[in-house]
Amino acid sequence: MQRTLIVMVKEPRPGRVKTRLARDIGSVAAAWWFRHQCARLLRRLRDPRWRIVLAVSPDRDGMASRCWPDDLTRLPQGSGDLGARMARAMRSAAPGPVCVIGADIPGITPAAVWRAFRALGEAEVVFGPAEDGGYWLVGVRNARRFPQGLFRDVRWSTEHALSDTEASVAGHRVARIDVLADVDRATDLDRGTRRFEAA
């Protein structure tokens, strides 16, 4: 059984990524931050315990982009809301545990990802909660037995995203791991850097 770690990435062009952060620091600086954050994250998360796959957006530009390492498999995110795109990516994975993460969380470490995969030994679904009520990681025990209803009726980009997603898998065994913070505002940049350096 293959463990798969899917990283959701966007082509780091000004105006396309981190739009809330861009309102604070400008679209060029926000795109620069996202590009370098992704590069650091992908270097840090290379690990023989799992296979990294990039789910890219926009589909055509992301598949052809030179921003991402050539040796990592890419797949297009496709259309739909975040839940539809994550579900599509997860179902495409090899049989076995699959986790999806966002690329804008400075505090993600291999140890945290490994805790998520280990949690799937007991649980059917695992979440890495974010401080804002969302989550930075979601995983399922087997990509070929995807929980029916996962991501249904979720209020994305709100403080209800995690609770709504957990409600969508009521009746399944659910685990939670580390709480981390994403970067949406300029104030998050300093906080995230301090936390990561302290880890």
Number of C-alpha atoms within 10 A of each C-alpha: 8 15 21 24 25 28 23 23 23 25 22 22 15 17 13 15 21 23 17 15 22 20 13 14 13 15 20 15 15 26 23 14 18 25 21 13 15 23 15 13 19 18 10 12 17 13 12 8 13 19 18 22 19 25 27 24 21 17 18 11 13 22 19 13 16 10 14 20 13 10 8 12 14 20 19 20 24 18 12 10 11 16 17 16 16 23 17 18 25 25 15 13 21 16 16 15 27 31 29 26 21 18 23 21 22 22 20 23 14 14 9 17 22 14 15 27 24 14 21 22 11 13 18 20 28 26 26 25 21 19 13 16 16 25 24 22 27 23 29 26 24 24 23 16 13 17 17 9 12 20 23 15 13 20 16 16 12 12 15 15 21 25 15 20 23 21 17 18 18 11 8 13 12 18 18 17 15 17 18 21 22 22 18 18 17 15 11 14 15 11 14 18 12 13 13 13 9 8 7
